[in-house]
């Protein structure tokens, strides 16, 4: 029988102990969350997860020894790897894209941690994604306003260029339907769904399905 009292375990990685203390203080009053360890550099993070496990890794990208992006790459090779929430003082679009490309499904600016951290942990632990509104806005600005070509803003006609089928698939991706579930609902093959997904990623200049979902949400595509 599943233990309904099982807590979400969290490991905090940041090179400033005052930040670790602050994040721990935010979480210590949550009955369903428990901080079970911390690291102050990238090597410590990898060493810790080589010997122990936690459900969630709160990771600062600006880590000594082994940088945060490298930690993400390496830790995903582990037999049992945590779900990762990136916490960063920097939220430029390139950094966000780099994180999404590595499969991370949550990016929370440190300035917003107090407001969003608990919800981010609960959402990620349950298999969902979590991005603050300002991060979503940056992602959508990058998608809708790509570099100009021949004096024309390529993002202006992007939404109107989507076919009815593409809109249907985007909406189902946003609702977290799997490829198999989409194929069954729309009565099309799995390979056709995958082809549509790849074409959509290319069309809206997204990196992955997370970018597609953000595109659909921000533009109310139904």
C-alpha positions as CSV (number, residue, x, y, z in Angstrom):
1,X,0.0,0.0,0.0
2,X,1.3,3.4,-0.9
3,X,2.3,5.6,2.0
4,X,0.0,8.7,1.7
5,X,2.2,10.5,4.2
6,X,5.3,10.3,2.1
7,X,7.0,13.7,1.9
8,X,8.5,15.2,-1.2
9,X,12.3,15.2,-0.5
10,X,14.4,18.1,-1.7
11,X,18.1,18.7,-2.1
12,X,19.3,22.3,-2.4
13,X,22.3,23.3,-4.4
14,X,23.6,26.8,-4.2
15,X,27.1,28.3,-3.6
16,X,25.7,30.7,-1.0
17,X,24.8,29.2,2.4
18,X,22.6,32.1,3.2
19,X,20.5,31.2,0.2
20,X,20.3,27.6,1.3
21,X,19.2,28.7,4.7
22,X,16.6,31.0,3.2
23,X,15.1,28.3,1.0
24,X,15.1,25.8,3.8
25,X,13.2,28.3,6.0
26,X,10.6,28.7,3.3
27,X,10.1,24.9,3.0
28,X,10.3,23.9,6.7
29,X,6.7,24.8,7.4
30,X,5.3,22.6,4.6
31,X,4.1,19.3,5.9
32,X,4.5,17.5,2.6
33,X,8.0,18.7,1.8
34,X,11.3,17.8,3.5
35,X,14.8,19.2,2.8
36,X,17.2,16.3,3.2
37,X,20.5,17.7,2.0
38,X,22.4,20.6,0.4
39,X,25.5,21.2,-1.7
40,X,27.6,24.3,-2.2
41,X,29.3,23.4,-5.5
42,X,28.7,21.2,-8.6
43,X,31.0,18.4,-7.5
44,X,29.2,18.0,-4.2
45,X,25.8,17.8,-6.0
46,X,27.0,14.9,-8.2
47,X,28.8,13.2,-5.3
48,X,25.7,13.4,-3.1
49,X,23.3,12.0,-5.8
50,X,25.8,9.2,-6.5
51,X,25.2,8.0,-2.9
52,X,21.8,9.3,-2.0
53,X,18.5,10.2,-3.6
54,X,15.9,13.0,-3.4
55,X,12.7,13.6,-5.4
56,X,13.6,17.2,-6.3
57,X,16.9,19.1,-6.9
58,X,16.7,22.8,-6.5
59,X,19.7,23.9,-8.6
60,X,21.5,27.2,-8.9
61,X,23.2,27.4,-12.3
62,X,26.1,29.5,-11.2
63,X,27.9,26.7,-9.3
64,X,31.7,26.4,-8.7
65,X,33.7,23.4,-9.8
66,X,31.0,22.0,-12.1
67,X,28.6,24.5,-13.6
68,X,24.9,24.1,-13.3
69,X,24.2,23.1,-16.9
70,X,26.9,20.5,-16.7
71,X,25.4,19.2,-13.4
72,X,22.1,18.7,-15.3
73,X,23.7,16.8,-18.1
74,X,25.7,14.5,-15.8
75,X,22.9,13.8,-13.2
76,X,20.5,12.7,-16.0
77,X,22.9,9.9,-16.7
78,X,22.4,8.5,-13.2
79,X,20.3,5.4,-12.7
80,X,18.0,7.3,-10.4
81,X,18.0,11.1,-11.1
82,X,15.9,13.8,-9.4
83,X,13.5,16.1,-11.1
84,X,15.1,19.5,-11.4
85,X,13.9,23.0,-10.6
86,X,16.4,25.6,-11.8
87,X,16.8,28.7,-9.5
88,X,18.8,31.5,-11.1
89,X,19.6,35.1,-10.5
90,X,19.7,35.5,-14.3
91,X,16.6,34.9,-16.5
92,X,17.8,35.8,-20.0
93,X,16.2,33.9,-22.8
94,X,19.3,32.1,-23.9
95,X,19.8,30.6,-20.4
96,X,16.1,29.6,-20.3
97,X,16.4,27.9,-23.7
98,X,19.5,26.1,-22.7
99,X,17.8,24.7,-19.6
100,X,14.7,23.6,-21.6
101,X,16.9,21.9,-24.1
102,X,18.2,19.7,-21.4
103,X,14.7,18.6,-20.4
104,X,14.3,20.7,-17.3
105,X,10.6,21.5,-16.8
106,X,10.8,24.3,-14.2
107,X,12.7,27.6,-14.1
108,X,12.2,30.0,-11.2
109,X,14.1,33.3,-10.9
110,X,15.5,33.7,-7.4
111,X,13.7,37.0,-7.0
112,X,10.4,35.0,-7.3
113,X,11.4,32.0,-5.2
114,X,9.5,33.1,-2.1
115,X,6.3,33.3,-4.0
116,X,6.6,30.3,-6.3
117,X,8.9,27.7,-4.8
118,X,6.4,25.6,-2.9
119,X,4.0,25.4,-5.9
120,X,6.9,24.6,-8.3
121,X,8.0,21.7,-6.1
122,X,4.5,20.3,-5.8
123,X,3.9,20.6,-9.6
124,X,7.2,19.1,-10.6
125,X,6.9,16.3,-8.1
126,X,3.5,15.3,-9.6
127,X,5.0,15.2,-13.1
128,X,3.8,18.6,-14.3
129,X,5.9,21.6,-15.4
130,X,6.1,25.0,-13.7
131,X,7.3,28.4,-15.0
132,X,6.7,31.8,-13.5
133,X,4.7,34.3,-15.6
134,X,7.7,36.4,-16.4
135,X,9.6,33.3,-17.7
136,X,6.6,32.4,-19.9
137,X,6.5,35.9,-21.2
138,X,10.2,35.8,-22.2
139,X,9.7,32.5,-23.9
140,X,6.8,33.7,-25.9
141,X,8.5,36.9,-26.9
142,X,11.3,34.8,-28.3
143,X,8.9,32.6,-30.2
144,X,6.7,35.4,-31.5
145,X,9.4,37.9,-32.3
146,X,12.2,36.0,-34.0
147,X,14.9,37.8,-36.0
148,X,13.6,39.8,-38.9
149,X,14.2,38.6,-42.4
150,X,14.1,40.9,-45.4
151,X,12.6,43.6,-43.2
152,X,9.6,41.5,-42.2
153,X,8.8,40.3,-38.6
154,X,8.4,36.6,-39.1
155,X,6.3,36.3,-35.9
156,X,3.4,38.4,-37.1
157,X,1.7,35.8,-39.3
158,X,2.9,32.7,-37.3
159,X,-0.4,32.1,-35.5
160,X,-2.6,32.5,-38.6
161,X,-0.4,30.1,-40.5
162,X,-1.3,27.2,-38.2
163,X,-3.6,24.6,-39.8
164,X,-6.7,23.3,-38.0
165,X,-5.0,20.0,-37.3
166,X,-1.9,21.8,-35.9
167,X,-4.1,23.8,-33.5
168,X,-5.8,20.6,-32.4
169,X,-2.5,18.9,-31.6
170,X,-1.1,22.0,-29.9
171,X,-4.1,22.2,-27.6
172,X,-3.7,18.5,-26.7
173,X,0.0,18.9,-26.0
174,X,-0.9,21.8,-23.7
175,X,-3.4,19.5,-21.9
176,X,-0.4,17.0,-21.4
177,X,-1.8,14.3,-23.7
178,X,0.8,11.7,-24.7
179,X,1.6,11.0,-28.4
180,X,-0.4,7.8,-28.2
181,X,-3.4,9.6,-26.5
182,X,-3.4,12.2,-29.2
183,X,-3.3,9.6,-32.0
184,X,-6.3,7.8,-30.4
185,X,-8.3,11.0,-29.8
186,X,-7.7,12.4,-33.4
187,X,-7.9,8.9,-35.1
188,X,-4.4,9.4,-36.7
189,X,-1.3,7.3,-36.4
190,X,1.4,7.8,-33.8
191,X,3.9,8.6,-36.5
192,X,1.6,11.2,-37.9
193,X,1.4,12.9,-34.5
194,X,5.2,12.8,-34.2
195,X,5.5,14.4,-37.7
196,X,3.1,17.2,-36.7
197,X,4.9,17.7,-33.5
198,X,8.3,18.0,-35.2
199,X,6.9,20.4,-37.8
200,X,5.3,22.6,-35.1
201,X,8.5,22.8,-33.1
202,X,10.3,24.0,-36.3
203,X,7.5,26.3,-37.3
204,X,7.2,28.2,-34.0
205,X,11.0,28.1,-33.3
206,X,10.5,26.1,-30.1
207,X,13.1,23.7,-28.6
208,X,10.7,21.0,-27.4
209,X,7.1,20.3,-26.3
210,X,7.4,22.6,-23.4
211,X,8.0,25.5,-25.8
212,X,5.0,24.4,-27.8
213,X,2.8,24.3,-24.8
214,X,3.8,27.8,-23.8
215,X,3.1,29.0,-27.3
216,X,-0.4,27.6,-27.2
217,X,-1.2,28.9,-23.7
218,X,0.0,32.4,-24.3
219,X,-2.0,32.6,-27.6
220,X,-5.1,30.8,-26.4
221,X,-4.9,28.3,-29.2
222,X,-7.9,26.0,-29.1
